[in-house]
């Protein structure tokens, strides 16, 4: 019986670890997507320093990317809730 509870604890710890790793992976993927989009939009030519226009463009791009991601995520969640309520 003690082995069963230790197996359950190990499974829970493994599940928690996997969840944390999944979140980390999703975060890194999001950073790469933002970097790809905003780099192409804002960086004309690489240099050793960012000028004010480029800096502002990058900040605005990242903020708009995050805003639109949140809007889409919330909209999708709302649609899922409505469809689940209809079942």
C-alpha positions as CSV (number, residue, x, y, z in Angstrom):
1,X,0.0,0.0,0.0
2,X,2.9,2.4,0.8
3,X,4.3,1.8,-2.6
4,X,1.0,2.8,-4.2
5,X,1.0,6.1,-2.5
6,X,4.7,6.8,-3.3
7,X,3.9,5.9,-7.0
8,X,1.0,8.4,-6.9
9,X,3.3,11.1,-5.4
10,X,5.9,10.4,-8.0
11,X,3.3,10.6,-10.8
12,X,2.0,13.9,-9.4
13,X,5.6,15.3,-9.2
14,X,6.2,14.1,-12.8
15,X,3.0,15.7,-14.0
16,X,3.9,19.0,-12.3
17,X,7.3,18.9,-13.8
18,X,5.9,18.2,-17.3
19,X,3.4,21.0,-16.9
20,X,6.1,23.5,-15.9
21,X,8.3,22.4,-18.9
22,X,5.3,22.8,-21.2
23,X,4.7,26.3,-20.0
24,X,8.4,27.2,-20.4
25,X,8.3,25.8,-24.0
26,X,5.2,27.8,-24.8
27,X,6.8,31.0,-23.4
28,X,9.9,30.5,-25.5
29,X,7.9,29.8,-28.6
30,X,5.9,33.0,-28.0
31,X,9.1,35.0,-27.5
32,X,10.4,33.6,-30.8
33,X,7.2,34.5,-32.6
34,X,7.3,38.1,-31.2
35,X,10.9,38.4,-32.1
36,X,10.3,37.3,-35.7
37,X,7.4,39.6,-36.3
38,X,8.8,42.7,-34.6
39,X,12.3,42.3,-36.0
40,X,11.0,42.2,-39.5
41,X,8.7,45.1,-38.9
42,X,11.0,47.4,-37.0
43,X,14.7,46.7,-37.8
44,X,15.8,48.2,-41.1
45,X,19.5,47.6,-40.6
46,X,21.3,46.1,-37.7
47,X,23.5,48.4,-35.7
48,X,25.3,48.5,-32.4
49,X,22.5,50.6,-30.8
50,X,18.8,51.1,-31.3
51,X,17.7,54.5,-32.4
52,X,14.7,56.1,-30.8
53,X,12.3,55.3,-33.7
54,X,13.4,51.6,-33.7
55,X,13.1,51.3,-29.9
56,X,9.6,52.8,-30.0
57,X,8.6,50.6,-32.9
58,X,9.8,47.5,-31.0
59,X,7.9,48.4,-27.8
60,X,4.7,49.2,-29.7
61,X,5.0,46.0,-31.8
62,X,5.5,43.8,-28.7
63,X,2.6,45.5,-26.9
64,X,0.2,45.1,-29.8
65,X,1.3,41.5,-30.4
66,X,0.5,40.7,-26.7
67,X,-2.8,42.6,-26.8
68,X,-4.0,40.8,-29.9
69,X,-2.9,37.5,-28.6
70,X,-4.9,38.1,-25.4
71,X,-7.9,39.3,-27.4
72,X,-7.8,36.1,-29.5
73,X,-7.3,33.9,-26.6
74,X,-10.2,35.4,-24.6
75,X,-12.4,35.2,-27.7
76,X,-11.6,31.6,-28.3
77,X,-12.2,30.7,-24.6
78,X,-15.5,32.5,-24.8
79,X,-16.5,30.5,-27.9
80,X,-15.5,27.3,-26.2
81,X,-17.6,28.1,-23.1
82,X,-20.6,29.0,-25.3
83,X,-20.3,25.8,-27.3
84,X,-19.8,23.7,-24.1
85,X,-22.9,25.3,-22.6
86,X,-24.9,24.5,-25.7
87,X,-24.2,20.7,-25.4
